[in-house]
Amino acid sequence: MNAAGRRARILVGLLLSLCAASAVALERQREDVRRFIDLMQQRHGFERAWLDEVIGAAASQPRIIELISRPAERVMTWPEYRSHFITAERIAAGLEFWTAHQERLAEVEQRTGVDAAVVVGIIGVETFFGRITGRYRVLDALATLAFDYPPRSGYFRDELEQFLLLAREERVDVRTALGSYAGAMGAPQFMPRSYRAYAVDGDGDGRRDLWSNWDDVIASVANYLARHGWRAGQPVSVPAAPWFPQLAGLKAGSLTPNETVKSLRDKGLGFTTGQDPAAPALFIDVDGDAGREYRAGFHNFGVITRYNRSVLYALVVQQLGERVAASRPPAAGT
């Protein structure tokens, strides 16, 4: 290893040491922590000693609160966001992933109706096809946010409850399970409640493993979208452009359709789709590299935003999936 490499390793080590030093053990005698332990014991029958041990092992980390206070969707422009996720390396990784799992992707698409390109797009955006699944202990992330992040403590306390239930059901080691700073887990980055509600056993081995079982991951992402109303064979969004000098009364930002194909066109947005005029639609307007970028979104666009409540997220999932699909070699005989 050269001198520059040694310096880099030393710097990383120092940074990790500082992060560890700033973490504070969760105090079990705090009233809110004690109430949570009581609830888990009374509502779900957990042993008190086990709860005391697990919660006592959790560490509150200020870095987690810092990260959740400024998610990327709020601070990145659309070109920055897109260029972060749609890269030659990520597209190549997506092609490799699709090739390795093409039979499962095809089977799941046939069974659920969910477009395989969207499943691939989600896994690619969430974790770079399993390369970046998070470095925080899920226990620490959820405990930090449940007890030391007042703006959303109720939500994360519920997720901590769900995580402990999940650990009991799926034999997850609460001390070693890693995830994002928000407690999202595995290749598809499911929160504990979503894991329990939507994860499925894709290969029939009796477990739902979203960390290392790709059959389970693929089937679970498709199941999530299907359960949230995915419509087979329908588009996500298409490019659009104003055909009036000004768009009449259209407002962007909705995560779910609040117009129809006809009403978008009546208000001056031009686009091509085979959707019925009465089909639900929404107006998408983002600041692109060369000015405004317009699109017409449809029902399935809104379904993708149920995975992550962001217009930019749904756009980049669609576009990454499309780019990976376009890079696949033609099927034999075509």
N, C-alpha and C positions, 0 to 999 in steps of 0.2 A: 504493500500500500504506500502511495506517495505521501508527501508532506501535506498536500491539500486535502487528501482523503482523511488523513489522521486528524487534521484540524476540524474537518466537518463532523467526524464521529465524536470528537470531544465536545463540539458545540451542541450537537443533538443530545449528548448525555447530560450536559449542563441544563439544557432546556427541560428535559424530562425530570431532572432532579428538582428544578424549581417548581414544576407543575405538581410533583408529588408533595413537595414541602408545603404548598399552599392548600392542599386538601386537608379537611378537618373531619375527624371521626364524628359520625352522627350520634348525638347524645340521646340515649334511649329514655332518659328520665324527663325529657321535654314533654310537656303536656300533649302537644299534637302528635308526637311520635308514639307516646304511650296509648293515646286513643286509637291510633291506627293498629297497634299491636293487639289491643283488646278486640277491635272489630274483626281482625283476621282470625283470632281465636274463637270468638263467639259465632261469627257468621259462617265460617268455613271449617272449623274444627282443627285448625293447626295446633300443634303442640306449642305451649308457651316457651319452653326452653329453646326450641328450634327457632322460633320467631325472634327471641331475644338475641340469639347468636347471629342470625342472618342480618337483622337490622343493625346490630352493633358492629357488624363488619362493613357496613356501608360507609362511604366517605363522601362528604359534601365538597364539591369542586367548583370554585369560583369561575374557572375557565368555561365550564359548561353553561353557566348563566350568561357569560359574555357572548358565547357563540349563539345561543338561542335568541338573544336580543337583536341579532342582525343577520337573519337568514339571507342567502344569496339572491333569492328572487326579489328582494326589496332593494338591494344595493347595486345590482348589475343591470346594465342596459341589455336590450334584446341582442344586439350584436355580440356583446361580451358573453352573455349567457350561452348563446348558440355556439360561439367559437370555443367555449370551454368544453362543451359536450360533444360537438360534432367535429371530430378530428380524424385524420387518416388512421391514426393508431386505434382509435375506438371503433371505427368502421371495420378495420381489419380484424379486431378482436371479436366484433359482432359476427363477421362472416365465419370465423373459426368456431364460434359458439353455435351458430345455426347449423353448420356442417356436422358438428359433433352430436347435435341433439335434434336433427331434422325429423326423425321418426316420431319422437315424442311431441315436438312442436306441431307436426301435421296431425297427429292423433288428437291432440288437445284442441286444435282449431276445428277439426271436424266435429268433435263432441260438443264443444261449448259455443262454437260460432265466433269466437274471439280471434281476430286477425293475428296470426303468428308474428307479423312485423311489429305490432304494437306490444306484444309480450316481450319480444326481443328489445324493443326500444326502451321499455320500462326497466328491464334488468340492466341494460347498458347505461342508462342515465343514473339509476339508483346506486350501482356499485361497480361500474366498469366490468360487468360480467363476472362479478365475484371477487375482483381484485381489491376493492376498497369497501369493506363492510363495517368499518368503524373500529376504533381503538379504545373506546371507553367501556368499562364494565357496565353492563345494563343496570345492575343493581345500583351502582353509584350515580349513573345518569338519572334514573327515575327517582331515587331518594333525594338527590340534590334539588330536583325540580319540584318534587312533591312537598318538600318541607322548607326550602329556602328560596323559592321563586313565587312570591305571592300572586303575580298576575295570572298564573295558570296552575296554581297549586292543586286545586280540586281535580282538574283533568289528569295531572300526573300522579296524584294519589290514587286515582282510579286505575291508571295504567300500572302502577306498582302492585296494586291488588291483583290485577289480571296477570301480571308477570309471575307472581308467586303461585297462583293457581296453575298457570301454564307449566311452571317448573315441576309441579307435582304430577300433572297429567302426562307430560311428555318426557319426564326424567331429564330435565335441563339442569345443569349445575349452575346455581345462582351465583356462585363465587367466581366462575371463570367465563361465563357467557359474555361475549363482547358485542357492541353495537355502536350506534351513532351517539352523538352528544344528547340527542333527545330520547334515546332508548329504543330506536328502531333496530330491528334484528335481521340478520341473515342477508342472503343475496337479494331478496325483494324488499328488504327494509320494512317489514311489517311491525307495527306497534303491537304490544301484547294483546290488546282486545281484538285487533284485526287478525292476529295470528290464531287466536282461539276460535274466532268466528268464521274465518275464510280459508285458512290453510287446509290443504287436503293431502291425503296419502296417495301420491302419484304412482307409486310402484307396488303398492299392496304389501309392504313389509310391516304394517301395523304401527308405523310412526309417522309423524309429520315433521320432517327435519328440513328447516329452511336455511341451515348453515352449510350443509355438505351434500345434500341429496338433490341433484338437479331435476329429477323427475318430479319431486315434490314442489320444488320452486316453480317450475314452468306451469304445472297444474294449478298451483295456488294463485299465481298472478292472474291466470285466465279465469279461475273461479271467482276471484275478487271482482273482476270487471263484469263477468256474466251476472253475478248476484246484484250488481249495481245497475243492471239494465242494458248491457251491451246489446246492440241490434246487429245481427249477422248480416254481412254484405253491404252495410251502409258506410258511407265515408266519414272521416273525422273532420277535415276542413279542406277548403280549396282556395287557391289564390283569387283575389278580387280586385276590382278597380272602380272608382267612381265613373259613372257615365252621365251624371248631371254635373254642372259646374260646382255644385256644393251638395254634400250629403244632407238630406232633409231629416233632421231630428234623430240621427243615429248616434248612440252613445256606446262606447266600448267599455270593456271591463267586466261584463257579466261572465260568470263561470258556467252558467247553464243557459240553454236557449230561451230568449225572451222575445224573439221575433219569429217569423216564418220565412220560408224561401221567397214567397210572394212579397211580404212586407219589406224585406231587405231590398228587393229589386224596385219596388214602388218608391222607396226612399232614396234611390239613386245608386245602389251598389250593383255592379255588373259582375257576374261569375257564371261558370258552367257547372251544372250538376244534373244528374238524372233523378234527383229527389222531387217528390210531388210538391207543387206550389204551397200546399198546406203543411208541409213537413216543418218541424221546429228548427230554428236556426238562430245564430247570434252573430253579432258584428265584432270583428277582431281588428284592432288598430294598434300597431306597435311602431316604435321609432327604429327604422332600419338603417343600413349603411348609407343608402342614397336617398333618405327621406322616409316618408310614411310608408309602411307596408300594411296592406289591407288583406283580410281573408274573410270568408264566410265559414263559420263553424256550424256543426250539426249536433244531433243528439249524442253521438259517440264522443265528440269533443268534451261535452259535459261529463260523460262517464269517466274519462281519463282524469278530469279535475277532481273526481272523488278520491283518487289515489293521492293527489297533492293539489291543494287548493291554489293553483297558480295557472294563469293563462300561458306564461312562458314555459312552464313545465309541460303542459299538454302539447304545445307547439314543438318543443324540442324532442319529446318522445315520438311524436308522429314523424318528424323529419329524420331522426336517427334511424328509426325502423325502416323508413323508406329508402334511405341511403344504403343500409345493409342489404335490404332485399334487392336493390338494383345492382349490387356488386356480386350477387350470386350467379354462377354460370347457368346458362339456359338448361332447362330440363331436357333429358334425352328425347329425341324425336321431334323437338320444336325447331 
